[in-house]
């Protein structure tokens, strides 16, 4: 059960990271710092999202 909760938390953090990257991209941030932040948010968001989904998907519940 703990792994599923961790998977959901990671998925939510991933979605938040991807949304932050999209908002920064839509606002048209210029310069090296802005592009770097968009890249970091999108990469970390994707990693968290897909690892959370995989953790929820691959976790088996024990029969009680």
N, C-alpha and C positions, 0 to 999 in steps of 0.2 A: 504494500500500500504506500510506503514511503517513496518508492521509486516512481510510482505514478504521480504523486504530488510534486516531486521534484521535476518530473517531465512536464507537468502543466505549468509550473513556475518558469522553467526554462523557455517553454513555448511562448508564454506571455511576455517575458523579457525580450525574446527574439522579435515578436510582433512590434513591441514598443521601439526597439532599435531600428527596425525597418521603416516604421512610421516617421521617426525622427529624421532618418536619412531622406525620405521622400519630401518632408516639409522643408528641410534645408535645401534640397535640390529645387523645389518649386519656388522658393524665395529668391533663387538666383544668386547664391553666395559666390563672390568672386575671390580670386587670390589663392595662393597655395594653401593657406590655413583652412579655408572653407572647403576646398576640394578634398583635402586630407581628412577632415572631419566627416564628410559625406562617405568617403571610402571606408573609414573605420566603423562608422555606425552601420553601414550596410553589410560589411563582412561579419562583424560581431553579431548583428541581428540574425543573419542567415545561419551562422554556426549555432547560436542558441536555439533558434527555431527548429532547425532540422534535428539537432541532438535531442531536444525535448520531445519532438514527435516520435523519433526512433525509440526513445526510452519508454514512452507510453505504449507504443505499438508492440514492443518486444517483451514487456513485462507480463508474466503470467501470474494469475491469482491462484493461490493454493485453495483447494477444496477443504472446507471445514465441516 
